[in-house]
Amino acid sequence: MKDTVTFTDFCDRFRDMGRNDSFTYAGKRALFDYLEELEDGCDMEIELDVVGLDCEYSEHDTAIEAAEECGFEPELGLLHEVEEAATDWLNERTQVIVFNGGVIIAGF
């Protein structure tokens, strides 16, 4: 039996599971949209597992911050160039969801 989840349901489930602060509102929106696109692109259904998503994905303010936590050592340069290099570095290693306000990465 399939239960269609709206974005509001998605947010409510995070709140109900005590994980509302795991992602910002914008981060939840980006993650929700990513999962919907993944479902459509792979022609599969994803079961909503809030704890699993919280454990698998993490939100960061910048790609630089996320990449540095994973071992990236940026070279000096303009901020937007370093951010782009960090995003590229992450994309070579994991799933990256870039959105207005931050970046979400899958653990690796």
C-alpha positions as CSV (number, residue, x, y, z in Angstrom):
1,M,0.0,0.0,0.0
2,K,1.4,3.4,-1.0
3,D,1.0,6.5,1.0
4,T,1.6,9.7,-1.0
5,V,3.6,12.2,1.1
6,T,3.3,15.9,0.5
7,F,5.9,18.4,1.6
8,T,3.8,19.3,4.6
9,D,3.6,15.6,5.6
10,F,7.4,15.3,5.1
11,C,8.0,18.2,7.5
12,D,5.4,17.0,10.0
13,R,7.1,13.6,10.1
14,F,10.4,15.1,10.9
15,R,8.8,17.1,13.7
16,D,6.9,14.1,15.0
17,M,10.1,12.0,15.1
18,G,11.9,14.7,17.1
19,R,14.2,15.6,14.2
20,N,12.8,18.9,13.1
21,D,16.1,20.7,13.7
22,S,18.1,18.3,11.5
23,F,17.4,20.4,8.4
24,T,16.3,23.9,7.9
25,Y,13.0,24.5,6.1
26,A,14.8,25.2,2.9
27,G,16.9,22.1,3.4
28,K,13.8,19.9,3.9
29,R,12.4,21.4,0.8
30,A,15.5,20.6,-1.2
31,L,15.7,17.1,0.2
32,F,12.0,16.5,-0.5
33,D,12.4,17.7,-4.1
34,Y,15.5,15.6,-4.6
35,L,13.8,12.5,-3.4
36,E,10.7,13.1,-5.6
37,E,13.0,13.6,-8.6
38,L,14.9,10.4,-7.7
39,E,11.6,8.5,-7.5
40,D,10.5,9.9,-10.9
41,G,13.8,9.3,-12.6
42,C,14.3,5.8,-11.4
43,D,10.6,4.8,-11.6
44,M,10.6,3.6,-8.0
45,E,8.9,4.3,-4.8
46,I,10.9,5.5,-1.8
47,E,9.6,4.7,1.7
48,L,9.8,7.7,4.0
49,D,12.3,6.9,6.8
50,V,13.0,10.1,8.7
51,V,15.6,8.6,11.0
52,G,17.3,7.0,8.0
53,L,17.4,10.3,6.1
54,D,18.6,12.1,9.1
55,C,21.5,9.6,9.5
56,E,22.3,9.5,5.7
57,Y,22.2,13.2,4.9
58,S,23.6,16.3,6.5
59,E,23.0,19.9,5.8
60,H,25.7,22.5,5.7
61,D,25.8,26.3,5.1
62,T,28.4,25.9,2.3
63,A,30.0,23.3,0.2
64,I,33.4,24.4,1.6
65,E,32.2,23.6,5.2
66,A,30.8,20.2,4.1
67,A,33.9,19.3,2.1
68,E,36.3,20.4,4.9
69,E,34.5,18.1,7.3
70,C,35.2,15.3,4.9
71,G,38.9,16.0,4.3
72,F,38.9,18.6,1.6
73,E,41.8,21.0,1.8
74,P,41.0,24.1,-0.2
75,E,43.5,26.1,-2.2
76,L,43.6,29.9,-1.8
77,G,41.3,31.7,-4.2
78,L,38.2,33.7,-4.6
79,L,35.4,32.5,-2.4
80,H,33.1,31.5,-5.3
81,E,36.0,29.6,-6.9
82,V,36.7,27.7,-3.7
83,E,33.0,27.0,-3.2
84,E,32.8,25.6,-6.8
85,A,35.9,23.5,-6.2
86,A,34.4,22.1,-3.0
87,T,31.2,21.3,-4.7
88,D,33.0,19.5,-7.5
89,W,35.1,17.6,-4.9
90,L,31.9,16.5,-3.1
91,N,30.2,15.5,-6.3
92,E,33.1,13.1,-7.1
93,R,32.5,11.4,-3.8
94,T,28.8,11.5,-2.9
95,Q,25.3,12.8,-3.6
96,V,25.1,16.6,-3.4
97,I,22.0,18.7,-3.2
98,V,22.8,22.4,-3.7
99,F,20.0,24.8,-2.8
100,N,19.6,28.5,-2.0
101,G,20.9,28.6,1.6
102,G,23.2,25.7,1.7
103,V,24.1,22.2,0.6
104,I,23.0,18.7,1.7
105,I,25.4,15.8,1.2
106,A,24.9,12.1,1.7
107,G,27.3,10.5,4.1
108,F,30.3,8.6,2.8
